[in-house]
Amino acid sequence: MKTIYILWLRQLKRYFRSRSRMIGSLAQPLFFLLSLGYGFGPVFKAAGQGSYIQFLVPGIIGMSIIFTSIFSGMEIIWDRQFGFLKETLVAPVSRFNIMIGRTLGGATVATMQGVLVFLISLFIGFKPIHWGLVPLAIVIMLLSALLFTAMGTAIASRLEDMQGFQLIMNFLVMPLFFLSGAIFPLAGAGLLGKIAQFDPLSYSVDALRSLLSGISQFGIGADFCILAIITFAFLALGSYFFSKIQI
Amino acid sequence: MQSIIEVKNVTKKFGDFVAVDNISFEINKGEIFAFLGPNGAGKSTTIKMLTTLLSPTAGTLILDGHNVEKDSNKVRHSFGIVFQDPSLDDELTAYENMKLHGVLYSVPKELCNERIKQLLSLVELWDRKDSYVKEFSGGMKRRLEIARGLLHHPKILFLDEPTLGLDPQTRNHIWKYISELNKNEGITVFFTTHYMEEAERIAERIAIIDHGKIIASGTATELKSKTNTASLEDAFLSLTGKVIREEEGSPVDRMRMRRNAWNKR
């Protein structure tokens, strides 16, 4: 338990001490919200889909969560490069606990990030349908954050250096984001809508949208079950790969 | 005498490259053992296998009665290590790095705080305890690394070129502390170094490895009389030759180089 706590705390400390990372990871969702939100707003309305900001905000929360989580998971590559990973790998604690501690830490950071984006969105005109549902939305954020942190951990455990990082960002994170329905409605998107069903982020975004804006594609029950299952699968995969790391 | 480390016919290959070639040795409980060899001879690879970071291609390693590969969790309870290359968290302070180590090795809180103060004073970093490690010079990081490795008192202590780049004063302090640990708590010490006089002065037994094979072992006196030389340095040179070794990277560096070369094609 203490191992999990101390490694969780380490992730948090690292996050709060890196101002540039904090600002950078808030600026990106803000730009998306402002440019897409105001840019496409009128078109969206004209197409009879209602307020685009109401539609977009849960998607951008999902975006900031997936970026922060996968980045946190992939910090293992940094730790490998700077050597700290060795220190934890030779310690007399189970690698499962190490992985859980790191993942919880990364997921906590990503959830805070998601909550911050939510708070910012209130200033640009977003209104949650019911404040009582906001805590539930935070639970979904945490679950999604766990999923993608574990995914990052699983991938990073197999990578040796930072060169793989760009590859993952461009060929995994970007497609996951753009195919998730974060910025456009999946209904009526044809083939794209079908592909989106294989994207875990679709279910995070859909769940957040149904809790915060009252718009849903798959239904909150289905979203939650699918998210929970995928999260456990990735936690298992992540801790397996992590336990096999060789230096 | 009871042996605490047993290495039997251990080989480690990275692709075609044989880093460690069928080596065997035993180390007794409470012994101070020096593992010497030129750059790229296989010292660090052997330490990595002994400390569960790498699994051998063939052979068995036993630490404190447990098989290193099969019982790696149990094995990790019995040793501590100071790595050759950095392993600190730069974004944490010196004190936080120590504290984290204390928690990972479940050192009781009071004892942990007491030792952190004692060790950071030993390596003259106590007044810098709240500075971030990223602000430290190379030598300071090295000292912190050693202090951290000594925080918990394991049965076996691995030191991979611990004193590299440190001034004689600090080296002296550190070796004195380690000798006392060895005497008072019966800790077995396994170290590598390029300072031959250090090995001669401190180690009870020495093994020399070259090209992945152990080519000689015994006390410093035995090695000297065997090669008919006056100092361990001369004995070492007569055993391993005077040719300067091409500085080879760590196995990971090598794999990385190969892969990069492949990617660029």
Interface residues (C-beta under 8 A of the other chain):
Chain A: K2 T3 I6 R10 K13 R14 R17 S18 D79 F82 G83 F84 L85 K86 E87 T88 L89 V90 A91 P92 V93 S94 E160 D161 Q246 I247
Chain B: K48 T51 T52 L53 L54 S55 N73 R76 H77 F79 I81 F83 D85 P86 S87 L88 D89 D90 E91 L92 E96 K99 L100 H101 V103 L104 Y105 S106 V252 M255 R256 R259
